[in-house]
Amino acid sequence: MMNELEIRTLTERFFDGETSLAEERRLYELYGEAETLPADLEALREMMLDLGRLDAQIPSTQIPTPNPSRGEGSLKSLPADNATYKTSQTPLPSGGVGGGYWCVWLSLAASLLLLFTLGSMWYGYERQNQCVAYVYGERVTDPSVVLQEMQTALASIDADEATATMEQQMKELFAE
């Protein structure tokens, strides 16, 4: 019962951001040691156990420790420049994936590719809406002429239909 009260108190302080690293480690231990928990705390067990595993993997030299003499007791009072809490991580080189001109060039290339794709789609659409016919071996794109020639061809086929078979009509159309 005492463990449950301690777990509940530390959990509330944890989610309010008021726990120290030692209290967080104690909280992770309590979740690991508890055999049974109420339903609301049981739902948090896996998360707390995972956080405990992550905490065990981080070397203590990389974990910032607050300095009470400078008024550093919680996350709210961290200095803006964060100079006290530097780690051994090395910055990305200029021009690397995180900065430099790489992102600018990649954005420019993506924009040009998009413009090229849209332009080619528009050009293809415009060319697709053309009316084309070959009349006596010449290409004709005037819609009125194409329509007139099509109606003339259909009328000649209709006129011959009563007297000729389909095979005869095809021979007449494609005869040289």
Buried (B, 14 or more C-beta within 10 A) or exposed (E): EEEBEEBBEBBEBBEEEBBEEEBBBBBBEBBEEBEEBEEEBEEBBEEBEEBBEEBEEEEEEEEBEBEEEEEBEEEEEEEEEEEEBEEEEEEEEEEEEEEEEEEEEEEEEEEEEEEEEEEEEEEEEEEEEEEEBEEEEEEBEEEEEBEBBEEEEEEEBEEBEEEBEEEEBEEEEEEE
